[in-house]
Amino acid sequence: MLLTAKRCADGNGTLTYLFFSEEYVDICRAKAICAKCTSRETCLNDALQREEPWGVWGGELLENGRVVANKRPRGRPAVHARRPAVVDEVPIPRHLAASVA
């Protein structure tokens, strides 16, 4: 299911923290939201043109205006590689969907 309205621009900023978080799970959630958005390519291209300093844009993590595969967490590197996270977006209940659109 593709989203016709941008979930990242929900009008009241309730999801903004996901797109600019330092937490691995939040970054994965932001990427999952972007994966279903119809504006994904435009969003990423615009962010790259503006050289956005950081955040998730168009489903990609940017740092210093460039796409990075993974954000390295603070502290010592892990002994074992971290498994890729699979984060599914929870659908909006029908009775609340009208208030979001």
N, CA, C and O of each residue as an XYZ file, in Angstrom:
404
protein
N       0.839     -1.183      0.000
C       0.000      0.000      0.000
C       0.882      1.243      0.000
O       1.704      1.415      0.900
N       0.725      2.098     -0.981
C       1.452      3.360     -1.035
C       0.644      4.438     -0.344
O      -0.586      4.445     -0.398
N       1.344      5.342      0.300
C       0.684      6.448      0.992
C       0.562      7.621      0.039
O       1.536      7.997     -0.613
N      -0.619      8.199     -0.048
C      -0.796      9.356     -0.922
C      -0.468     10.651     -0.196
O      -0.076     11.631     -0.830
N      -0.619     10.671      1.101
C      -0.254     11.846      1.897
C       1.032     11.529      2.650
O       1.234     10.399      3.093
N       1.878     12.501      2.789
C       3.140     12.282      3.492
C       2.886     12.118      4.985
O       2.349     13.023      5.625
N       3.265     10.976      5.543
C       3.118     10.753      6.981
C       4.122     11.601      7.754
O       3.866     11.970      8.900
N       5.266     11.916      7.137
C       6.274     12.717      7.827
C       5.805     14.157      7.998
O       6.247     14.849      8.915
N       4.913     14.612      7.123
C       4.377     15.977      7.201
C       2.931     15.906      7.677
O       2.013     16.331      6.974
N       2.739     15.368      8.869
C       1.382     15.141      9.366
C       0.713     16.398      9.906
O      -0.412     16.334     10.402
N       1.386     17.529      9.815
C       0.758     18.790     10.213
C       1.015     19.201     11.643
O       1.125     20.392     11.936
N       1.114     18.227     12.546
C       1.342     18.594     13.943
C       2.680     18.086     14.474
O       2.958     18.231     15.665
N       3.501     17.504     13.633
C       4.855     17.128     14.014
C       4.975     15.954     14.959
O       5.993     15.820     15.639
N       3.964     15.096     15.024
C       4.026     13.982     15.967
C       5.051     12.930     15.577
O       5.504     12.175     16.438
N       5.429     12.857     14.317
C       6.393     11.850     13.871
C       7.767     12.429     13.564
O       8.678     11.684     13.202
N       7.933     13.714     13.698
C       9.190     14.372     13.330
C      10.392     13.768     14.042
O      11.457     13.620     13.443
N      10.232     13.419     15.313
C      11.367     12.896     16.079
C      11.948     11.632     15.451
O      13.146     11.381     15.579
N      11.124     10.832     14.774
C      11.621      9.601     14.155
C      12.654      9.896     13.076
O      13.640      9.171     12.938
N      12.430     10.949     12.319
C      13.270     11.253     11.168
C      14.586     11.936     11.549
O      15.477     12.082     10.713
N      14.705     12.352     12.806
C      15.926     13.025     13.259
C      16.458     12.411     14.544
O      17.144     13.080     15.317
N      16.148     11.156     14.772
C      16.538     10.465     15.996
C      17.938      9.870     15.877
O      18.444      9.652     14.776
N      18.541      9.617     17.011
C      19.823      8.926     17.069
C      19.613      7.425     17.279
O      20.548      6.640     17.126
N      18.394      7.028     17.626
C      18.101      5.639     17.968
C      17.889      4.793     16.712
O      17.195      5.201     15.781
N      18.494      3.623     16.707
C      18.425      2.705     15.573
C      16.983      2.337     15.223
O      16.610      2.338     14.050
N      16.180      2.025     16.225
C      14.790      1.619     15.986
C      13.989      2.770     15.385
O      13.179      2.546     14.486
N      14.197      3.997     15.864
C      13.488      5.151     15.307
C      13.864      5.378     13.842
O      13.006      5.683     13.013
N      15.142      5.226     13.536
C      15.604      5.386     12.156
C      14.957      4.329     11.263
O      14.544      4.629     10.143
N      14.869      3.100     11.755
C      14.219      2.028     10.989
C      12.740      2.316     10.787
O      12.202      2.052      9.711
N      12.076      2.853     11.801
C      10.660      3.207     11.663
C      10.475      4.312     10.625
O       9.545      4.262      9.820
N      11.356      5.303     10.645
C      11.266      6.394      9.669
C      11.458      5.858      8.249
O      10.743      6.256      7.330
N      12.421      4.958      8.076
C      12.649      4.365      6.758
C      11.443      3.549      6.306
O      11.112      3.536      5.121
N      10.782      2.865      7.247
C       9.590      2.078      6.908
C       8.451      2.985      6.449
O       7.709      2.637      5.531
N       8.314      4.142      7.086
C       7.285      5.104      6.670
C       7.593      5.608      5.265
O       6.700      5.692      4.422
N       8.851      5.942      5.014
C       9.255      6.444      3.694
C       9.069      5.394      2.595
O       8.770      5.737      1.452
N       9.246      4.129      2.940
C       9.167      3.063      1.940
C       7.807      3.012      1.262
O       7.701      2.542      0.129
N       6.759      3.489      1.939
C       5.407      3.431      1.388
C       4.940      4.774      0.829
O       3.784      4.903      0.426
N       5.808      5.758      0.799
C       5.415      7.104      0.378
C       5.634      7.291     -1.125
O       6.642      6.849     -1.677
N       4.685      7.946     -1.770
C       4.801      8.202     -3.209
C       5.787      9.330     -3.526
O       6.204      9.469     -4.676
N       6.165     10.134     -2.532
C       7.080     11.265     -2.739
C       8.519     10.923     -2.382
O       9.356     11.815     -2.247
N       8.806      9.645     -2.230
C      10.106      9.207     -1.733
C      11.281      9.721     -2.572
O      12.222     10.300     -2.029
N      11.230      9.513     -3.888
C      12.344      9.924     -4.748
C      12.526     11.435     -4.751
O      13.651     11.927     -4.667
N      11.430     12.166     -4.846
C      11.491     13.626     -4.847
C      12.070     14.133     -3.538
O      12.909     15.033     -3.527
N      11.620     13.555     -2.442
C      12.088     13.961     -1.120
C      13.600     13.762     -0.995
O      14.311     14.654     -0.532
N      14.086     12.593     -1.410
C      15.516     12.305     -1.327
C      16.316     13.234     -2.231
O      17.330     13.787     -1.806
N      15.877     13.409     -3.462
C      16.602     14.290     -4.390
C      16.658     15.726     -3.881
O      17.698     16.379     -3.973
N      15.543     16.220     -3.344
C      15.520     17.584     -2.800
C      16.457     17.716     -1.608
O      17.160     18.718     -1.475
N      16.469     16.713     -0.746
C      17.344     16.751      0.430
C      18.811     16.731      0.020
O      19.633     17.420      0.624
N      19.145     15.950     -0.998
C      20.528     15.906     -1.475
C      20.930     17.228     -2.114
O      22.066     17.675     -1.950
N      20.012     17.858     -2.839
C      20.303     19.167     -3.438
C      20.539     20.218     -2.360
O      21.429     21.058     -2.487
N      19.735     20.167     -1.298
C      19.872     21.138     -0.203
C      21.029     20.798      0.727
O      21.381     21.583      1.607
N      21.622     19.614      0.523
C      22.688     19.111      1.391
C      22.241     19.118      2.850
O      22.913     19.673      3.719
N      21.085     18.485      3.099
C      20.559     18.394      4.459
C      21.625     17.792      5.366
O      22.238     16.788      5.006
N      21.857     18.382      6.528
C      22.936     17.920      7.386
C      22.711     16.537      7.992
O      23.676     15.804      8.211
N      21.462     16.162      8.267
C      21.213     14.851      8.856
C      19.728     14.534      8.833
O      18.894     15.400      8.567
N      19.417     13.283      9.114
C      18.030     12.837      9.175
C      17.702     11.817      8.099
O      18.511     11.539      7.214
N      16.500     11.266      8.190
C      16.003     10.322      7.191
C      15.186     11.114      6.182
O      14.215     11.782      6.534
N      15.592     11.029      4.933
C      14.931     11.739      3.834
C      14.741     10.759      2.695
O      15.711     10.163      2.226
N      13.518     10.580      2.244
C      13.248      9.676      1.127
C      13.664      8.242      1.391
O      14.021      7.513      0.466
N      13.619      7.839      2.642
C      13.954      6.463      2.990
C      15.434      6.195      3.162
O      15.833      5.046      3.353
N      16.249      7.222      3.098
C      17.697      7.070      3.266
C      18.175      7.936      4.425
O      17.627      9.007      4.683
N      19.191      7.464      5.109
C      19.787      8.208      6.213
C      20.870      9.126      5.654
O      21.781      8.676      4.960
N      20.762     10.414      5.963
C      21.750     11.389      5.498
C      22.576     11.895      6.668
O      22.060     12.132      7.761
N      23.859     12.054      6.420
C      24.767     12.715      7.356
C      25.670     13.615      6.536
O      26.282     13.179      5.561
N      25.746     14.864      6.936
C      26.565     15.849      6.227
C      26.217     15.921      4.740
O      27.098     16.069      3.894
N      24.924     15.815      4.433
C      24.465     15.950      3.064
C      24.695     14.750      2.170
O      24.498     14.831      0.958
N      25.114     13.628      2.760
C      25.390     12.421      1.975
C      24.640     11.225      2.546
O      24.387     11.149      3.748
N      24.292     10.299      1.669
C      23.611      9.075      2.095
C      24.623      8.157      2.775
O      25.712      7.919      2.253
N      24.247      7.648      3.945
C      25.071      6.667      4.655
C      24.240      5.402      4.840
O      23.026      5.466      5.033
N      24.909      4.254      4.779
C      24.193      2.981      4.888
C      23.631      2.786      6.293
O      22.456      2.456      6.455
N      24.453      2.985      7.286
C      24.044      2.801      8.678
C      24.697      3.844      9.550
O      25.825      4.269      9.300
N      23.986      4.248     10.565
C      24.550      5.194     11.524
C      25.289      4.391     12.580
O      24.719      3.499     13.209
N      26.531      4.706     12.766
C      27.315      4.014     13.776
C      26.908      4.528     15.146
O      26.957      5.732     15.400
N      26.504      3.620     16.036
C      26.118      4.061     17.375
C      27.328      4.536     18.171
O      28.472      4.205     17.861
N      27.042      5.320     19.205
C      28.121      5.790     20.070
C      28.734      4.621     20.828
O      28.075      3.604     21.048
N      29.980      4.764     21.224
C      30.645      3.729     22.019
C      31.451      2.779     21.156
O      31.693      3.021     19.974
N      31.855      1.693     21.787
C      32.669      0.703     21.101
C      31.844     -0.070     20.088
O      30.648     -0.281     20.288
N      32.476     -0.492     19.002
C      31.756     -1.310     18.020
C      31.320     -2.637     18.637
O      31.983     -3.166     19.529
N      30.213     -3.160     18.157
C      29.699     -4.432     18.657
C      30.611     -5.571     18.221
O      31.223     -5.520     17.154
N      30.694     -6.596     19.058
C      31.505     -7.764     18.736
C      30.875     -8.521     17.569
O      31.573     -8.975     16.663
N      29.563     -8.651     17.601
C      28.833     -9.341     16.542
C      28.020     -8.317     15.759
O      27.475     -7.373     16.330
N      27.946     -8.513     14.470
C      27.192     -7.581     13.627
C      25.716     -7.582     14.014
O      25.143     -8.620     14.343
N      25.129     -6.419     13.970
C      23.715     -6.273     14.313
C      22.864     -6.773     13.153
O      23.134     -6.464     11.992
N      21.831     -7.552     13.480
C      20.909     -8.030     12.445
C      20.085     -6.860     11.936
O      19.760     -5.954     12.702
N      19.742     -6.867     10.655
C      18.889     -5.788     10.135
C      17.520     -5.819     10.809
O      16.937     -6.888     10.994
N      17.025     -4.675     11.164
C      15.715     -4.586     11.812
C      14.627     -4.575     10.752
O      14.765     -3.946      9.703
N      13.557     -5.273     11.040
C      12.379     -5.258     10.178
C      11.275     -4.595     10.984
O      10.783     -5.153     11.965
N      10.896     -3.403     10.558
C       9.887     -2.638     11.286
C       8.713     -2.390     10.354
O       8.841     -1.707      9.338
N       7.582     -2.947     10.711
C       6.371     -2.714      9.933
C       5.607     -1.560     10.543
O       5.518     -1.430     11.764
N       5.059     -0.729      9.683
C       4.259      0.396     10.162
C       2.886     -0.113     10.570
O       2.268     -0.898      9.851
N       2.419      0.329     11.707
C       1.100     -0.060     12.191
C       0.062      0.767     11.443
O       0.153      1.995     11.416
N      -0.934      0.104     10.829
C      -1.942      0.873     10.097
C      -2.792      1.723     11.035
O      -3.011      1.360     12.191
N      -3.263      2.846     10.530
C      -4.118      3.739     11.311
C      -5.505      3.115     11.388
O      -6.060      2.733     10.358
N      -6.080      3.003     12.592
C      -7.434      2.457     12.717
C      -8.425      3.269     11.889
O      -8.278      4.482     11.742
N      -9.437      2.587     11.351
C     -10.406      3.234     10.467
C     -11.076      4.436     11.115
O     -11.294      5.456     10.460
N     -11.405      4.321     12.398
C     -12.118      5.419     13.049
C     -11.234      6.650     13.255
O     -11.747      7.736     13.525
N      -9.911      6.495     13.132
C      -8.997      7.630     13.272
C      -8.449      8.111     11.926
O      -7.883      9.201     11.847
N      -8.606      7.321     10.882
C      -8.032      7.652      9.577
C      -8.562      8.970      9.027
O      -7.814      9.715      8.394
N      -9.826      9.271      9.253
C     -10.405     10.517      8.734
C      -9.778     11.740      9.383
O      -9.649     12.779      8.737
N      -9.386     11.639     10.645
C      -8.800     12.791     11.335
C      -7.365     13.046     10.900
O      -6.862     14.155     11.081
N      -6.691     12.049     10.332
C      -5.312     12.197      9.872
C      -5.268     12.776      8.471
O      -4.381     13.571      8.160
N      -6.198     12.396      7.629
C      -6.189     12.819      6.220
C      -6.477     14.275      6.042
O      -6.501     14.766      4.914
